[in-house]
Amino acid sequence: MRAIALIALVVPLLAACAAAPAAFDAAPMPAQPPSPQAEFRAMPTAAPAEAQPRLIIRTADLTLVVSDTQESMAALARLAGEFGGFVVSSSASRVAENALEGSVTLRVEAARFDEALARIRALAVEVRSESVRGEDVTAEYVDLDARIRNLEAAEAQLQQILKQATSTEDVLAVYRELTNLRGQIEQVKGRMKYLSQSAALATITITLIPDALAQPLQVGGWRPAGVVRDAFQALIGALQGLATLLIWLVIVVAPVLAIIALPVVAVVLLLRRLRRGKATKRIQESAP
């Protein structure tokens, strides 16, 4: 049961390692500790790491007008290899009889990111849009590095405890903790690898528009697209005018007409009643 007692002391320290790097006084575990509570002091930590160079994840999005989409896509693939990278994805779609739109995502060496952007711009007839972003992940990488060193120190401590375990129950308990710890270590290493690779290779996404589609349709100085736009604007203006007139009729004209019409209707009805009364009286007088 000595191993279980040691695990009970180690587990809280493992939780602290998982949350943030901690500083402990290093003290090696003796081969046969007379008292686990007295002999177990702390997990040894590795020496501080050297200054970490800055890790910047750089990305860019460009929209280019090109004379030949297929040739530009091939040129971008060659450029990716030239700049120590590769093509992540590439797609093209036909938007007209002789026109293709394309999209290419590249990874290039981060150290040559600006040079690669200049070469990509040179392929274009026109740069429609460009967006460049950078994310500094240095602090996260340093925290992960300190965390993994503490976790590995804790793993070494548990390995020592496992060697001292004598019963099956103790061995299984230590093994479970080692398995959980190894999972945390692999997870942290995976995240560190992702950050380092993302910072080493910048990502550039290029949207390619064929030059034929970029130019407005024009025949002898007449632009159908402009005529269609003007027609839609005229239609919208007419509909707006009708809607405005209807609103005025409902809110202003109709109530005013109702107020004026009520007395007129009352007078007309009164006159009709008087006429009917007179007509009835004449009929009665003329009757034998």
C-alpha positions as a Markdown table, in Angstrom:
| # | Residue | x | y | z |
|---|---|---|---|---|
| 1 | Met | 0.0 | 0.0 | 0.0 |
| 2 | Arg | 3.1 | 2.3 | 0.1 |
| 3 | Ala | 2.8 | 3.0 | -3.6 |
| 4 | Ile | -0.8 | 4.1 | -3.2 |
| 5 | Ala | 0.2 | 6.4 | -0.4 |
| 6 | Leu | 2.8 | 8.0 | -2.7 |
| 7 | Ile | 0.4 | 8.3 | -5.5 |
| 8 | Ala | -2.0 | 10.2 | -3.2 |
| 9 | Leu | 0.8 | 12.7 | -2.7 |
| 10 | Val | 1.8 | 12.8 | -6.4 |
| 11 | Val | -1.7 | 13.3 | -8.0 |
| 12 | Pro | -2.3 | 16.8 | -6.5 |
| 13 | Leu | 1.1 | 17.8 | -7.9 |
| 14 | Leu | 0.2 | 16.4 | -11.3 |
| 15 | Ala | -2.9 | 18.5 | -11.3 |
| 16 | Ala | -0.8 | 21.6 | -10.6 |
| 17 | Cys | 1.5 | 20.7 | -13.5 |
| 18 | Ala | -1.4 | 20.4 | -15.8 |
| 19 | Ala | -2.7 | 23.8 | -14.9 |
| 20 | Ala | 0.6 | 25.8 | -15.0 |
| 21 | Pro | 4.3 | 25.3 | -14.6 |
| 22 | Ala | 5.3 | 25.0 | -10.9 |
| 23 | Ala | 8.6 | 25.3 | -9.1 |
| 24 | Phe | 9.5 | 22.5 | -6.7 |
| 25 | Asp | 12.6 | 21.7 | -4.7 |
| 26 | Ala | 14.2 | 18.7 | -6.4 |
| 27 | Ala | 14.9 | 15.8 | -4.1 |
| 28 | Pro | 15.5 | 12.2 | -5.5 |
| 29 | Met | 13.4 | 9.4 | -4.2 |
| 30 | Pro | 15.4 | 6.9 | -2.1 |
| 31 | Ala | 15.3 | 3.2 | -3.1 |
| 32 | Gln | 13.6 | 2.1 | 0.2 |
| 33 | Pro | 11.8 | 5.0 | 1.8 |
| 34 | Pro | 11.1 | 4.3 | 5.5 |
| 35 | Ser | 8.1 | 6.6 | 5.5 |
| 36 | Pro | 6.4 | 7.8 | 2.2 |
| 37 | Gln | 5.0 | 10.9 | 3.9 |
| 38 | Ala | 8.4 | 11.9 | 5.3 |
| 39 | Glu | 10.6 | 11.0 | 2.3 |
| 40 | Phe | 8.5 | 12.2 | -0.6 |
| 41 | Arg | 9.0 | 15.9 | -1.0 |
| 42 | Ala | 8.5 | 17.1 | -4.6 |
| 43 | Met | 8.9 | 16.2 | -8.2 |
| 44 | Pro | 12.1 | 17.4 | -9.8 |
| 45 | Thr | 11.8 | 20.0 | -12.5 |
| 46 | Ala | 14.0 | 20.4 | -15.5 |
| 47 | Ala | 16.3 | 23.3 | -15.9 |
| 48 | Pro | 14.8 | 26.4 | -17.4 |
| 49 | Ala | 14.7 | 26.4 | -21.2 |
| 50 | Glu | 16.8 | 28.8 | -23.3 |
| 51 | Ala | 15.1 | 31.9 | -24.6 |
| 52 | Gln | 12.4 | 30.9 | -27.0 |
| 53 | Pro | 12.5 | 32.7 | -30.4 |
| 54 | Arg | 9.3 | 34.4 | -31.3 |
| 55 | Leu | 6.7 | 32.2 | -33.1 |
| 56 | Ile | 4.4 | 34.1 | -35.5 |
| 57 | Ile | 1.7 | 32.3 | -37.5 |
| 58 | Arg | 1.4 | 34.4 | -40.7 |
| 59 | Thr | -1.5 | 34.1 | -43.1 |
| 60 | Ala | -2.6 | 36.1 | -46.2 |
| 61 | Asp | -5.6 | 36.2 | -48.5 |
| 62 | Leu | -5.3 | 37.7 | -52.0 |
| 63 | Thr | -7.8 | 38.2 | -54.9 |
| 64 | Leu | -6.0 | 38.5 | -58.2 |
| 65 | Val | -7.1 | 39.3 | -61.8 |
| 66 | Val | -5.0 | 37.1 | -64.1 |
| 67 | Ser | -4.9 | 36.7 | -67.9 |
| 68 | Asp | -4.8 | 32.8 | -67.8 |
| 69 | Thr | -6.2 | 31.0 | -64.7 |
| 70 | Gln | -4.7 | 27.6 | -65.5 |
| 71 | Glu | -1.2 | 29.0 | -66.1 |
| 72 | Ser | -1.4 | 31.1 | -63.0 |
| 73 | Met | -2.4 | 28.0 | -60.9 |
| 74 | Ala | 0.6 | 26.1 | -62.3 |
| 75 | Ala | 2.9 | 29.0 | -61.6 |
| 76 | Leu | 1.7 | 29.2 | -58.0 |
| 77 | Ala | 2.4 | 25.4 | -57.6 |
| 78 | Arg | 5.9 | 25.9 | -58.8 |
| 79 | Leu | 6.3 | 29.0 | -56.6 |
| 80 | Ala | 5.3 | 26.9 | -53.5 |
| 81 | Gly | 8.0 | 24.4 | -54.2 |
| 82 | Glu | 10.5 | 27.1 | -54.8 |
| 83 | Phe | 9.8 | 28.7 | -51.4 |
| 84 | Gly | 10.1 | 25.5 | -49.5 |
| 85 | Gly | 6.4 | 24.8 | -49.2 |
| 86 | Phe | 3.6 | 22.9 | -50.9 |
| 87 | Val | 0.1 | 23.3 | -52.3 |
| 88 | Val | -2.6 | 22.6 | -49.6 |
| 89 | Ser | -5.6 | 22.8 | -51.9 |
| 90 | Ser | -6.4 | 23.8 | -55.5 |
| 91 | Ser | -9.7 | 24.1 | -57.3 |
| 92 | Ala | -11.1 | 25.7 | -60.5 |
| 93 | Ser | -14.6 | 26.2 | -61.9 |
| 94 | Arg | -15.8 | 27.3 | -65.3 |
| 95 | Val | -17.8 | 30.5 | -65.2 |
| 96 | Ala | -17.9 | 31.2 | -68.9 |
| 97 | Glu | -17.2 | 29.5 | -72.2 |
| 98 | Asn | -13.5 | 30.3 | -72.1 |
| 99 | Ala | -13.1 | 31.5 | -68.5 |
| 100 | Leu | -12.1 | 29.7 | -65.3 |
| 101 | Glu | -12.0 | 31.0 | -61.7 |
| 102 | Gly | -9.6 | 29.3 | -59.4 |
| 103 | Ser | -8.6 | 29.1 | -55.8 |
| 104 | Val | -5.2 | 28.0 | -54.5 |
| 105 | Thr | -3.9 | 27.7 | -50.9 |
| 106 | Leu | -0.2 | 27.5 | -50.4 |
| 107 | Arg | 2.3 | 26.9 | -47.5 |
| 108 | Val | 5.6 | 28.7 | -47.9 |
| 109 | Glu | 8.6 | 29.2 | -45.6 |
| 110 | Ala | 7.7 | 31.9 | -43.1 |
| 111 | Ala | 11.1 | 33.5 | -43.4 |
| 112 | Arg | 10.4 | 34.2 | -47.1 |
| 113 | Phe | 6.7 | 35.2 | -46.6 |
| 114 | Asp | 7.1 | 38.8 | -47.9 |
| 115 | Glu | 9.2 | 37.6 | -50.9 |
| 116 | Ala | 6.6 | 35.1 | -51.8 |
| 117 | Leu | 3.8 | 37.7 | -51.6 |
| 118 | Ala | 5.8 | 39.9 | -54.0 |
| 119 | Arg | 6.2 | 37.1 | -56.5 |
| 120 | Ile | 2.5 | 36.2 | -56.3 |
| 121 | Arg | 1.5 | 39.9 | -56.9 |
| 122 | Ala | 3.7 | 39.9 | -60.0 |
| 123 | Leu | 1.5 | 37.1 | -61.6 |
| 124 | Ala | -1.5 | 39.4 | -61.5 |
| 125 | Val | -2.9 | 41.8 | -64.0 |
| 126 | Glu | -4.6 | 43.5 | -61.0 |
| 127 | Val | -4.6 | 42.9 | -57.3 |
| 128 | Arg | -8.2 | 43.3 | -56.3 |
| 129 | Ser | -7.7 | 42.7 | -52.5 |
| 130 | Glu | -5.1 | 41.7 | -50.1 |
| 131 | Ser | -5.2 | 40.8 | -46.4 |
| 132 | Val | -2.2 | 39.9 | -44.2 |
| 133 | Arg | -2.4 | 38.7 | -40.6 |
| 134 | Gly | 0.0 | 37.5 | -37.9 |
| 135 | Glu | -0.7 | 35.7 | -34.7 |
| 136 | Asp | 2.0 | 35.6 | -32.0 |
| 137 | Val | 1.9 | 32.2 | -30.2 |
| 138 | Thr | 5.3 | 32.5 | -28.4 |
| 139 | Ala | 3.8 | 32.8 | -24.9 |
| 140 | Glu | 1.6 | 29.8 | -25.5 |
| 141 | Tyr | 4.5 | 27.7 | -26.7 |
| 142 | Val | 6.7 | 28.7 | -23.8 |
| 143 | Asp | 3.9 | 27.8 | -21.3 |
| 144 | Leu | 3.5 | 24.4 | -23.0 |
| 145 | Asp | 7.2 | 23.8 | -23.0 |
| 146 | Ala | 7.4 | 24.4 | -19.2 |
| 147 | Arg | 4.3 | 22.3 | -18.6 |
| 148 | Ile | 5.6 | 19.3 | -20.6 |
| 149 | Arg | 8.9 | 19.4 | -18.6 |
| 150 | Asn | 7.0 | 19.3 | -15.4 |
| 151 | Leu | 4.8 | 16.5 | -16.7 |
| 152 | Glu | 7.8 | 14.5 | -17.8 |
| 153 | Ala | 9.5 | 15.0 | -14.4 |
| 154 | Ala | 6.3 | 13.7 | -12.8 |
| 155 | Glu | 6.3 | 10.7 | -15.1 |
| 156 | Ala | 9.9 | 9.9 | -14.0 |
| 157 | Gln | 8.8 | 10.1 | -10.4 |
| 158 | Leu | 5.9 | 7.7 | -11.0 |
| 159 | Gln | 8.3 | 5.3 | -12.7 |
| 160 | Gln | 10.3 | 5.2 | -9.5 |
| 161 | Ile | 7.2 | 4.6 | -7.5 |
| 162 | Leu | 6.3 | 1.8 | -9.9 |
| 163 | Lys | 9.6 | 0.0 | -9.3 |
| 164 | Gln | 8.9 | 0.0 | -5.6 |
| 165 | Ala | 5.4 | -1.3 | -5.9 |
| 166 | Thr | 5.0 | -4.8 | -4.5 |
| 167 | Ser | 1.3 | -5.7 | -4.8 |
| 168 | Thr | -0.8 | -6.0 | -7.8 |
| 169 | Glu | -3.1 | -3.3 | -6.5 |
| 170 | Asp | -0.2 | -0.9 | -6.2 |
| 171 | Val | 1.1 | -1.7 | -9.7 |
| 172 | Leu | -2.3 | -1.1 | -11.3 |
| 173 | Ala | -2.9 | 2.1 | -9.4 |
| 174 | Val | 0.5 | 3.5 | -10.5 |
| 175 | Tyr | 0.0 | 2.2 | -14.1 |
| 176 | Arg | -3.3 | 4.1 | -14.4 |
| 177 | Glu | -1.7 | 7.3 | -13.3 |
| 178 | Leu | 1.2 | 6.8 | -15.7 |
| 179 | Thr | -1.3 | 6.2 | -18.6 |
| 180 | Asn | -3.2 | 9.4 | -17.8 |
| 181 | Leu | 0.1 | 11.3 | -17.5 |
| 182 | Arg | 1.4 | 9.9 | -20.8 |
| 183 | Gly | -1.9 | 11.1 | -22.5 |
| 184 | Gln | -1.4 | 14.6 | -21.2 |
| 185 | Ile | 2.2 | 14.6 | -22.4 |
| 186 | Glu | 1.3 | 13.5 | -25.9 |
| 187 | Gln | -1.5 | 16.1 | -26.1 |
| 188 | Val | 0.9 | 18.9 | -25.1 |
| 189 | Lys | 3.5 | 17.7 | -27.6 |
| 190 | Gly | 0.9 | 17.6 | -30.3 |
| 191 | Arg | -0.1 | 21.2 | -29.7 |
| 192 | Met | 3.6 | 22.3 | -29.6 |
| 193 | Lys | 4.2 | 20.6 | -32.9 |
| 194 | Tyr | 1.2 | 22.2 | -34.5 |
| 195 | Leu | 2.3 | 25.7 | -33.3 |
| 196 | Ser | 5.9 | 25.2 | -34.5 |
| 197 | Gln | 4.9 | 23.9 | -37.9 |
| 198 | Ser | 2.3 | 26.6 | -38.3 |
| 199 | Ala | 4.9 | 29.3 | -37.5 |
| 200 | Ala | 7.5 | 27.7 | -39.8 |
| 201 | Leu | 5.2 | 27.6 | -42.8 |
| 202 | Ala | 3.0 | 30.6 | -43.6 |
| 203 | Thr | -0.4 | 30.1 | -45.3 |
| 204 | Ile | -1.4 | 32.1 | -48.4 |
| 205 | Thr | -4.8 | 31.7 | -50.1 |
| 206 | Ile | -5.2 | 33.1 | -53.6 |
| 207 | Thr | -8.5 | 33.6 | -55.5 |
| 208 | Leu | -7.9 | 33.9 | -59.2 |
| 209 | Ile | -10.4 | 35.9 | -61.5 |
| 210 | Pro | -9.9 | 35.7 | -65.3 |
| 211 | Asp | -9.2 | 39.0 | -66.9 |
| 212 | Ala | -12.1 | 38.6 | -69.4 |
| 213 | Leu | -14.6 | 38.5 | -66.5 |
| 214 | Ala | -13.0 | 41.5 | -64.8 |
| 215 | Gln | -13.7 | 43.7 | -67.8 |
| 216 | Pro | -17.2 | 45.3 | -68.2 |
| 217 | Leu | -19.2 | 44.2 | -71.2 |
| 218 | Gln | -19.1 | 47.0 | -73.7 |
| 219 | Val | -20.3 | 47.1 | -77.4 |
| 220 | Gly | -19.7 | 50.3 | -79.4 |
| 221 | Gly | -19.7 | 52.4 | -76.2 |
| 222 | Trp | -22.9 | 50.7 | -75.0 |
| 223 | Arg | -22.7 | 48.8 | -71.7 |
| 224 | Pro | -25.6 | 46.4 | -71.2 |
| 225 | Ala | -24.7 | 46.0 | -67.6 |
| 226 | Gly | -25.1 | 49.7 | -67.0 |
| 227 | Val | -28.4 | 49.8 | -68.8 |
| 228 | Val | -29.7 | 46.8 | -66.7 |
| 229 | Arg | -28.5 | 48.6 | -63.5 |
| 230 | Asp | -30.3 | 51.9 | -64.5 |
| 231 | Ala | -33.5 | 49.9 | -65.3 |
| 232 | Phe | -33.5 | 48.3 | -61.9 |
| 233 | Gln | -32.9 | 51.6 | -60.3 |
| 234 | Ala | -35.8 | 53.1 | -62.2 |
| 235 | Leu | -38.1 | 50.2 | -61.2 |
| 236 | Ile | -37.1 | 50.5 | -57.6 |
| 237 | Gly | -37.8 | 54.3 | -57.7 |
| 238 | Ala | -41.2 | 53.7 | -59.3 |
| 239 | Leu | -42.1 | 51.1 | -56.7 |
| 240 | Gln | -41.0 | 53.4 | -53.9 |
| 241 | Gly | -43.1 | 56.2 | -55.3 |
| 242 | Leu | -46.2 | 53.9 | -55.5 |
| 243 | Ala | -45.6 | 52.7 | -51.9 |
| 244 | Thr | -45.2 | 56.3 | -50.7 |
| 245 | Leu | -48.5 | 57.3 | -52.4 |
| 246 | Leu | -50.3 | 54.4 | -50.9 |
| 247 | Ile | -49.1 | 55.2 | -47.4 |
| 248 | Trp | -50.2 | 58.9 | -47.8 |
| 249 | Leu | -53.6 | 57.7 | -49.0 |
| 250 | Val | -54.1 | 55.3 | -46.1 |
| 251 | Ile | -52.8 | 57.5 | -43.3 |
| 252 | Val | -53.7 | 61.1 | -44.4 |
| 253 | Val | -56.2 | 61.2 | -47.3 |
| 254 | Ala | -58.6 | 58.5 | -46.2 |
| 255 | Pro | -59.2 | 59.9 | -42.7 |
| 256 | Val | -59.6 | 63.4 | -44.1 |
| 257 | Leu | -62.1 | 62.2 | -46.7 |
| 258 | Ala | -64.0 | 60.3 | -44.0 |
| 259 | Ile | -64.3 | 63.3 | -41.8 |
| 260 | Ile | -65.6 | 65.4 | -44.7 |
| 261 | Ala | -67.9 | 62.7 | -46.0 |
| 262 | Leu | -69.7 | 62.0 | -42.8 |
| 263 | Pro | -71.7 | 65.3 | -42.6 |
| 264 | Val | -72.4 | 65.2 | -46.3 |
| 265 | Val | -73.8 | 61.6 | -46.0 |
| 266 | Ala | -75.9 | 62.6 | -43.0 |
| 267 | Val | -77.4 | 65.6 | -44.9 |
| 268 | Val | -78.1 | 63.5 | -48.0 |
| 269 | Leu | -79.9 | 60.8 | -45.9 |
| 270 | Leu | -81.9 | 63.5 | -44.1 |
| 271 | Leu | -83.0 | 65.1 | -47.3 |
| 272 | Arg | -84.1 | 61.7 | -48.7 |
| 273 | Arg | -86.2 | 61.0 | -45.6 |
| 274 | Leu | -87.9 | 64.4 | -45.9 |
| 275 | Arg | -88.6 | 63.8 | -49.6 |
| 276 | Arg | -90.1 | 60.4 | -48.8 |
| 277 | Gly | -92.2 | 61.9 | -46.1 |
| 278 | Lys | -93.6 | 64.6 | -48.4 |
| 279 | Ala | -94.3 | 62.1 | -51.1 |
| 280 | Thr | -96.2 | 59.9 | -48.7 |
| 281 | Lys | -98.2 | 62.8 | -47.5 |
| 282 | Arg | -99.3 | 63.8 | -51.0 |
| 283 | Ile | -100.4 | 60.3 | -51.8 |
| 284 | Gln | -102.5 | 60.2 | -48.6 |
| 285 | Glu | -104.1 | 63.6 | -49.4 |
| 286 | Ser | -104.9 | 62.6 | -53.0 |
| 287 | Ala | -106.5 | 59.3 | -52.0 |
| 288 | Pro | -110.4 | 59.4 | -51.9 |
